């Protein structure tokens, strides 16, 4: 998990993640979500806490890059343009 923390830290420091980075972050977020919510019976408290921390970091990166969490669809998508 330390490897992911270092990777996300580097992404936070960089401005604008590439499209491939964004897709990888989204996939990681989606994979971490059921673990964070402890939906899987095999999830330990430590695993759940690590997954939640990972999700929080990913959310900061995606939000900074103009993505929004869609509660209806449960996906990350580009934020709508507002005037």
N, C-alpha and C positions, 0 to 999 in steps of 0.2 A: 504494500500500500504506500510505502514511502516513495517508491518510484513514481506513482501517480501524483503524489503531492508535489514532488519536484517538477514534474511535467506541467501540472496545472499552474504552479507558481511561475514558471517560465512563460506560459501562455498569458497569465495575468499581466506580466511585465511588458509583454509585446502588445503593440497596438494593432488590432485587426487580425483575427485568425483567418487562415485560408479556408476555402470551401471544404477541403478534405479534413482539416482540423475541426471545423464546425460539425461535420457529419460524424466524425469520431467521437467528439464530445457528446453529441446528442445520443449516440448509441450507448456510450458509457452511462449517461444519465438514465436512459431507459432500463439498462441492465441493473443499475444500482437501486432503482426505485422499489422493486418488491423486497429487496434485501433490507433496505432502510425501514420499510414499513413492517418488517418481520413477518411477511406473508408466508415465507418458506419455513417449514418446521425445523429445518436443519440450521437456521440462522442463529448464531450466538449474539449476545449483547454487543460484544466487541466488533463483530462483523457488521451488525446493524449500525453502530455508531460510525464506523469507518465509511460505510456506504452513504450515510447521511452527510458526513463531512465532505465526501467527494461530490455529492449532488449540490451542496451549497457552493462549493468552489466553481463547479461547472456552470451553475446558474449565474454567478457573478460574471464569468467570462462571456457567456452567451448574451446576457443582458447588456453588457458593455459593447458588444458587437451588433446591437440592434435587433436582438431576438426577444420574443415574448413567449411566456408559457400560456398555452391555450387550454383552459380548464375544461372546456367542453369536449375537445378532442384528445386531451392528455398528451399533447405534443409540443415541441418547440417549433416556432415558425417565425419568419420575419415579422417584425412589428408593423402594423399598418401605418401608413403615412398620415399624419394629422396636420392640419393648418391652424 
